Amino acid sequence: MNPAPSRRTFLRKSASTAVLAATAGSAPFRSFLATSSPSTPEASIQTIHAELWRRFVDEHGVLIDFTDLSGAVELPTPEECRAGKPNALGWWAPNENGAMFNGFYLDGLILRALATGEAEDRAKARRLVEGLLRLASCSEVPGFIGRGFGTDGKTTWPMGSNDQTIPWFYGLWRYLQSGLADQEEPALRKRIVEKFTEVANVLVETGWRMPAEPPFHFRGSFAQFSWEGAPRLLFVCKAMHQLTGDAAWDARYRAALDESQDPANADSSPTRLQICERGMHFEAKPDGKIHRATWTGASSAISLRGLWEMEDDPDLRAAYARGLNATAREAAKGMTQRHDFDPDADLYYEPDWKQINALWKPQQTEQDAVDLAHLQIKEINRLSPARRAELGTAREPIFAAWVTTLSPDAGLVKEYEAEILATIAHFKADKMYFVSFFPLENAWWRVQTVKES
């Protein structure tokens, strides 16, 4: 039986950290906060950061997907989450991507905290970390990572995904790498490592499948020999060895590097290392069109970036760098799509996402939930033109700008710097309803590290 499709079918330590630590609180990183003017990248970043923290971080330290411009949003009730309304995946609901977006956003927020040295920025990073820990403690199912919380602050959807789980790992790892955890109470690092280890051990026991609540049991896997799987599985193994020193994780990592789906056909069955070295790419459809989905490809890009930072072997490190550079060049192609999005357009936004509950029916399998979501996405897109525009057009160039900056090659990032900054300046977060503009802040801070290197 073929697995149910994912949403994409719809639609040494970091050198930069060392630089930021050395320049924390310095004038170049503070000045933009007070000297920006309209239509500049600096002004856009100010607005992005302000809007994120005014509207999109809930009381539990978890990013929600959308609000109206005042910050109002109706969350699902616990009963709706348990019943799988609008669907058991939580797709199209405002608490759909908390683990994913928290982990992603920490990539930039941590750089900001290191650069400014401000207690407020450190506290914000800590708040998102606590949100991640809470999402891994909201179910009786071991290893389960929730998406976000209903109105009770406890209940979530019964299924997560690989796209939710790897940013969860990455965000916690990035926080530990930054040294910020060590500036907090002594127990924080221990708490993070223990939860990280608990989830990783469960994934090994399940054959790298993501645990889900009954009746679904599992959803998604890191075991695929593809861009969606290879960097993610390797990242968890490498990070676990780094954090715990357990030799079993290093052995698991070394073995996984050279594994392939069909060892007898080496030419057509690449190893995980070869998949990483190739990097992110998008296949053309039968009609010749390429559907770009950098926002989900980013989960593997961050995994590859983490592998490059942790790896000491020069040959492996070079292979990871080649994969990151190829990924950056592929992502950069998506930035031109910003021209298709009018940041001043006054499109109707439908706040009542619960209208699609009219299409609801019980679901017993992942495929049931996917089929239902297929029907519902057509309806919610019809009801909300602003949704269609932001997620169908704006999201790709936004994520493309960030993923381009994940390259370890400063020259490559500088090559695209003007395009990245133009993309940042193009969007107006105070006129956007969906949180998916946050990677622009990540891109900004990574560009700053290149400038200072």
Secondary structure, DSSP 8 states (H G I E B T S, - for coil): ------GGG-----HHHHHHHHHTT-HHHHHHHHH--TTSHHHHHHHHHHHIIIIIB-TTS-B-SB--TTS------HHHHHHTSS-TT-TTSTTSSHHHHHHHHHHHHHHHHHHH--HHHHHHHHHHHHHHHHHTSS-SSTT-------TTSS---S---HHHHHHHHHHHHHHHHHTTGGGS-THHHHHHHHHHHHHHHHHHHTTSEEE--TTT-EEEES-SSSTTTHHHHHHHHHHHHHHH--HHHHHHHHHHHT-BS-TT-TTTS-BHHHHHHH-----B-TTS-B---HHHHHHHHHHHHHHHHH---HHHHHHHHHHHHHHHHHHHGGGGGGGG--TT--------GGGGGGG-----SHHHHHHHHHHHHHHHHHH-HHHHHIIIIIHHHHHHHHHHTT-S-HHHHHHTHHHHHHHHHH--GGG--BGGGTHHHHHHHHHHHHHH-
